[in-house]
Amino acid sequence: GSIFIAERRGAVRVLSGGALAEDRALDLSEAITRAEGGLLAIALDPAFDENGFLYALYAVDAPRDGVEFTLARFRYANGVFAERAVLLDRTRASSTGASGALRIGPDGKLYVALDSDSNGRVAASFATYSGKVLRFNTDATTPDDQPGSNPIYSLEHPQPIALDWQPATGTMWVVDGIGVDAGRLSEVSREVPQSRVATRTSYALPAGTGAASAAFYRGGLMPIFKDNLFIAAEMGRQLIRLRFDPDNGSRIVSVERLLQDQIGALRVVAAAPDGALYIATESLLYRLAP
């Protein structure tokens, strides 16, 4: 029932029983010194209660200027994350501000999205992990069912900020930031087994959105939201609700803007096990429920 909160400057805080722990459970601030870097995403292992594993994606100083991605695993014990194991590093991040996403998929695999290092051309190349969604086992080895024993799962994601799976279809959707304030929502599907995946459907998000996070609702507390996708629009200062066609999961049938200018710039939206939606701004955490 605890909530783990990642802060861009490198801290992970734990909220339990309605109280925020005074001490940081994880502090990466010494490794994150550039404004272009930061702690981008965390994910708890499905067996967290047994193994205490947390996965963290963050951008640190590169040896020769700029920033680069690090994917690491930590173990939780006595309120603190320790025993760091680096799973991936030395992949360049965007010099104008790193972006990435990290989730455990329905198949139990680790999905990592990395930006294209401010170079749109590399996003379509298999020669680099930049601008891709990668799929790993939780020990960072490549799954046996990945084509060519390569962890690259999806191409052409220049500025990924979120990914999640549509409950009704099991299909992955990825949100990319495009430009300063717009964005792109893409459906990714491997249509032929053992083939390279392809982006099947893409939608442009409205200008001024400034998407920062996204999550599908799969809880039972608010049935009206079933299978809807929620996008935290930081620049738009709103929560965007997308409804899909029940007979065609690739088709968006309506867009609704919620909480417009009511709580400030929304940075994170998450669907919780208790069926509520949790929304974070720069300084506050909200719980949306009946």
KAPE-V461099 format. One record per residue. N is the residue number from 1. BURIAL is + if it has 24 or more other ideal C-beta (glycine too) atoms within 12 Angstrom, else -. Layout:
# KAPE-V461099
N&BURIAL / N&BURIAL
This chain:
# KAPE-V461099
1&- / 2&+ / 3&+ / 4&+ / 5&+ / 6&+ / 7&+ / 8&+ / 9&+ / 10&+ / 11&+ / 12&+ / 13&+ / 14&+ / 15&- / 16&- / 17&- / 18&- / 19&- / 20&- / 21&- / 22&- / 23&- / 24&- / 25&+ / 26&+ / 27&+ / 28&+ / 29&- / 30&- / 31&+ / 32&+ / 33&- / 34&+ / 35&- / 36&+ / 37&+ / 38&+ / 39&+ / 40&+ / 41&+ / 42&+ / 43&+ / 44&+ / 45&+ / 46&- / 47&- / 48&+ / 49&- / 50&- / 51&- / 52&- / 53&+ / 54&+ / 55&+ / 56&+ / 57&+ / 58&+ / 59&+ / 60&+ / 61&+ / 62&+ / 63&- / 64&- / 65&- / 66&+ / 67&+ / 68&+ / 69&+ / 70&+ / 71&+ / 72&+ / 73&+ / 74&+ / 75&+ / 76&+ / 77&- / 78&- / 79&- / 80&- / 81&+ / 82&- / 83&- / 84&- / 85&- / 86&- / 87&+ / 88&+ / 89&+ / 90&- / 91&+ / 92&+ / 93&+ / 94&+ / 95&+ / 96&- / 97&+ / 98&+ / 99&+ / 100&+ / 101&+ / 102&+ / 103&+ / 104&+ / 105&+ / 106&- / 107&- / 108&- / 109&+ / 110&+ / 111&+ / 112&+ / 113&+ / 114&+ / 115&+ / 116&+ / 117&+ / 118&- / 119&- / 120&- / 121&- / 122&+ / 123&+ / 124&- / 125&- / 126&- / 127&- / 128&+ / 129&+ / 130&+ / 131&+ / 132&+ / 133&+ / 134&+ / 135&+ / 136&+ / 137&+ / 138&+ / 139&- / 140&- / 141&- / 142&- / 143&+ / 144&- / 145&- / 146&+ / 147&- / 148&- / 149&- / 150&- / 151&+ / 152&+ / 153&+ / 154&+ / 155&+ / 156&+ / 157&+ / 158&+ / 159&+ / 160&+ / 161&+ / 162&+ / 163&+ / 164&+ / 165&+ / 166&+ / 167&+ / 168&- / 169&+ / 170&- / 171&+ / 172&+ / 173&+ / 174&+ / 175&+ / 176&+ / 177&+ / 178&+ / 179&- / 180&- / 181&- / 182&- / 183&+ / 184&+ / 185&+ / 186&+ / 187&+ / 188&+ / 189&+ / 190&+ / 191&- / 192&- / 193&- / 194&- / 195&- / 196&- / 197&+ / 198&- / 199&+ / 200&- / 201&+ / 202&- / 203&+ / 204&- / 205&+ / 206&- / 207&- / 208&- / 209&+ / 210&+ / 211&+ / 212&+ / 213&+ / 214&+ / 215&+ / 216&+ / 217&+ / 218&+ / 219&+ / 220&- / 221&- / 222&- / 223&- / 224&- / 225&+ / 226&- / 227&+ / 228&+ / 229&+ / 230&+ / 231&+ / 232&+ / 233&+ / 234&+ / 235&+ / 236&+ / 237&+ / 238&+ / 239&+ / 240&+ / 241&+ / 242&+ / 243&+ / 244&+ / 245&- / 246&- / 247&- / 248&- / 249&+ / 250&+ / 251&- / 252&+ / 253&- / 254&- / 255&+ / 256&- / 257&- / 258&+ / 259&+ / 260&- / 261&- / 262&- / 263&+ / 264&- / 265&+ / 266&+ / 267&+ / 268&+ / 269&+ / 270&+ / 271&+ / 272&+ / 273&- / 274&- / 275&- / 276&+ / 277&+ / 278&+ / 279&+ / 280&+ / 281&+ / 282&- / 283&- / 284&- / 285&+ / 286&+ / 287&- / 288&+ / 289&- / 290&-
